[in-house]
Amino acid sequence: MSNPPLPVTSRYSPTTAVRVGVLGAGVVGSQVIRLMTEHADELAARVGAKLELVGVAVRRPARHPEIPADLLTTDAAGLVARGDIDVVVEVIGGIEPTKELLLTALRRGAGVVTANKALLAEHGPELYQAADAAGADLYFEAAVAGAIPLIRPLRESLAGDRISRIMGIVNGTTNYILSAMSNSGLGYPEALAEATRLGYAEADPSADVDGFDAAAKAAILASIGFHTRVGAACVHREGIADVSAADIAAARQIGCTVKLLAICERVAVGGTGSPGDGAGEPGSEAVSARVHPVMIPQSHPLAVVDGAYNAVYVEAEAAGRLMFYGPGAGGAPTASAVLGDLVAVARNKIAGGRGPRESAYAALPVQPMGDVLSRYHISLDVDDRAGVLAAVATAFADAGVSISTVRQEGRGDDATLVVVTHSAPDAALAGTVAHLAELDSVHRVTSVMRVMGELR
């Protein structure tokens, strides 16, 4: 005798609709609306009910003749407050008034789909709490790495595993610039100009080239991967403006390429409790989250990610090493991720349930950048005379930093020392560089860059 089916609490049936409001109709929003319209029947079949677009909030309705006029409104606050809207899709960006709009939607129980990495990195906990209190869904696959399925695999597929590292190229603009410098021999200003001409860089590229965009994404990845709330302010951030053609050439000499990486790691700590020693109970753990340029071996899978593409490399205890690769930006690719979230949230509405909630149970501390173990590649313009190498080596030894390799390039006034270190606390390495700059025999520290992995 078969068991009776379990009751499902839902106000939906195949003949009803999940009603959707969209905030923004720019590059991404317009593609979301287009895909909802063009694939309406297929989406309805996947969801189990029609996705009905009932409102689109924009600043200037006259600029959107492709959207039926009766759907357009300039009253975003009024749209999210409507009790008949089941899901709010946010693709306008920014912090305010976006945060209050989404909180309004969540507090009345509407599901929210957002692509807003800056908002999540800065105010994620407030949004998560509002979603939990109302039993509402908050999905944000498109906030990191565009079309690449990443958030859901981390949050759901790997929920039973223990992630040790998430490392990736999460900004297409900077990857295009660094690829152009490597492939064409361009300097940074020329590569940035080329990226701007082709539309890969904004008129004001600072959010990308200074690492702010990547840092927000790193905060989200670290929070999900390590079940710990990590804000954008916790992420150490460096951009690519100081990367030179000489740095690119130096990386090539040691079998590396230069990439701007977001690196999130679970690290062991434990010490005496004094500042800078990785204070904590022996055997305890912390989270390291940082964004900076790295010389990475050409044999690493991330080294071959070219142009404006994104890729994220995940290391987990049971699953091993996983690679997620694809277009990290653009209207249609990002809209694909938004639509995937919209379908998931709509299905949850129909089933009378909700998706995975925020998991912050671990509450690990964030490791200061000075405690992070790093390797440095350092180039110095020096006097070409006896005793210089000894003075340089002494500076490293005094800081407790071990040298892996050292070589001299050029003679006379063109003499350069290139030093690659073993792993040491980043603060000790930074202090050594400052000491080197003060030596009489060192004319100038021309380049300092972190190195990852084994070198040839």
MOCORLIN-V110229 format. One record per residue. N is the residue number from 1. RES is the residue in one letter. PSI is psi in whole degrees, 0 to 359 (999 if undefined). Layout:
N,RES,PSI
N,RES,PSI
This chain:
1,M,128
2,S,151
3,N,146
4,P,149
5,P,146
6,L,142
7,P,144
8,V,124
9,T,110
10,S,145
11,R,11
12,Y,154
13,S,167
14,P,343
15,T,352
16,T,184
17,A,151
18,V,118
19,R,133
20,V,133
21,G,140
22,V,131
23,L,107
24,G,140
25,A,44
26,G,217
27,V,314
28,V,313
29,G,319
30,S,325
31,Q,324
32,V,313
33,I,319
34,R,312
35,L,322
36,M,323
37,T,311
38,E,327
39,H,31
40,A,313
41,D,318
42,E,319
43,L,321
44,A,321
45,A,323
46,R,323
47,V,321
48,G,3
49,A,159
50,K,140
51,L,109
52,E,116
53,L,118
54,V,353
55,G,145
56,V,118
57,A,124
58,V,164
59,R,319
60,R,91
61,P,328
62,A,340
63,R,3
64,H,62
65,P,342
66,E,346
67,I,131
68,P,134
69,A,328
70,D,349
71,L,339
72,L,141
73,T,151
74,T,358
75,D,80
76,A,320
77,A,319
78,G,324
79,L,312
80,V,340
81,A,350
82,R,126
83,G,345
84,D,1
85,I,125
86,D,326
87,V,133
88,V,126
89,V,120
90,E,118
91,V,36
92,I,336
93,G,184
94,G,173
95,I,304
96,E,139
97,P,11
98,T,317
99,K,312
100,E,325
101,L,314
102,L,323
103,L,321
104,T,315
105,A,313
106,L,318
107,R,334
108,R,8
109,G,4
110,A,143
111,G,150
112,V,133
113,V,125
114,T,151
115,A,18
116,N,88
117,K,324
118,A,318
119,L,316
120,L,322
121,A,328
122,E,325
123,H,22
124,G,311
125,P,320
126,E,320
127,L,318
128,Y,317
129,Q,319
130,A,320
131,A,316
132,D,316
133,A,326
134,A,354
135,G,33
136,A,157
137,D,142
138,L,107
139,Y,145
140,F,41
141,E,321
142,A,355
143,A,338
144,V,124
145,A,30
146,G,241
147,A,349
148,I,123
149,P,110
150,L,310
151,I,313
152,R,317
153,P,320
154,L,318
155,R,332
156,E,303
157,S,324
158,L,18
159,A,335
160,G,2
161,D,175
162,R,109
163,I,134
164,S,330
165,R,140
166,I,121
167,M,131
168,G,169
169,I,107
170,V,11
171,N,114
172,G,326
173,T,310
174,T,326
175,N,325
176,Y,316
177,I,312
178,L,325
179,S,318
180,A,320
181,M,321
182,S,318
183,N,330
184,S,355
185,G,17
186,L,152
187,G,169
188,Y,313
189,P,320
190,E,320
191,A,322
192,L,318
193,A,320
194,E,318
195,A,323
196,T,317
197,R,323
198,L,357
199,G,8
200,Y,337
201,A,142
202,E,166
203,A,321
204,D,99
205,P,9
206,S,323
207,A,326
208,D,303
209,V,338
210,D,2
211,G,3
212,F,316
213,D,312
214,A,325
215,A,320
216,A,319
217,K,322
218,A,321
219,A,318
220,I,315
221,L,317
222,A,321
223,S,315
224,I,313
225,G,329
226,F,14
227,H,46
228,T,138
229,R,114
230,V,119
231,G,165
232,A,327
233,A,341
234,C,349
235,V,122
236,H,134
237,R,128
238,E,144
239,G,197
240,I,4
241,A,334
242,D,0
243,V,126
244,S,167
245,A,327
246,A,323
247,D,318
248,I,316
249,A,320
250,A,321
251,A,318
252,R,324
253,Q,331
254,I,19
255,G,29
256,C,170
257,T,160
258,V,127
259,K,148
260,L,113
261,L,141
262,A,122
263,I,119
264,C,125
265,E,149
266,R,120
267,V,148
268,A,138
269,V,179
270,G,123
271,G,207
272,T,346
273,G,357
274,S,152
275,P,140
276,G,3
277,D,17
278,G,46
279,A,141
280,G,170
281,E,139
282,P,132
283,G,356
284,S,173
285,E,161
286,A,172
287,V,132
288,S,129
289,A,122
290,R,156
291,V,122
292,H,162
293,P,145
294,V,140
295,M,114
296,I,137
297,P,142
298,Q,345
299,S,348
300,H,141
301,P,328
302,L,338
303,A,333
304,V,3
305,V,113
306,D,164
307,G,217
308,A,13
309,Y,157
310,N,157
311,A,143
312,V,132
313,Y,121
314,V,134
315,E,124
316,A,156
317,E,313
318,A,317
319,A,337
320,G,222
321,R,128
322,L,145
323,M,129
324,F,126
325,Y,143
326,G,186
327,P,129
328,G,1
329,A,184
330,G,151
331,G,302
332,A,314
333,P,316
334,T,323
335,A,327
336,S,316
337,A,321
338,V,315
339,L,323
340,G,317
341,D,319
342,L,317
343,V,316
344,A,314
345,V,319
346,A,319
347,R,319
348,N,321
349,K,316
350,I,320
351,A,350
352,G,24
353,G,201
354,R,163
355,G,190
356,P,143
357,R,171
358,E,139
359,S,106
360,A,26
361,Y,329
362,A,323
363,A,48
364,L,148
365,P,157
366,V,126
367,Q,131
368,P,147
369,M,326
370,G,337
371,D,349
372,V,135
373,L,125
374,S,163
375,R,143
376,Y,145
377,H,117
378,I,130
379,S,132
380,L,131
381,D,122
382,V,166
383,D,140
384,D,79
385,R,165
386,A,143
387,G,346
388,V,313
389,L,320
390,A,319
391,A,320
392,V,315
393,A,323
394,T,322
395,A,319
396,F,316
397,A,320
398,D,331
399,A,0
400,G,26
401,V,126
402,S,138
403,I,132
404,S,306
405,T,154
406,V,138
407,R,153
408,Q,138
409,E,133
410,G,174
411,R,164
412,G,228
413,D,345
414,D,15
415,A,133
416,T,134
417,L,133
418,V,119
419,V,132
420,V,128
421,T,165
422,H,176
423,S,139
424,A,162
425,P,138
426,D,325
427,A,321
428,A,320
429,L,316
430,A,321
431,G,324
432,T,318
433,V,318
434,A,322
435,H,317
436,L,321
437,A,340
438,E,351
439,L,139
440,D,329
441,S,352
442,V,115
443,H,318
444,R,142
445,V,107
446,T,335
447,S,137
448,V,123
449,M,144
450,R,151
451,V,140
452,M,139
453,G,178
454,E,137
455,L,156
456,R,999
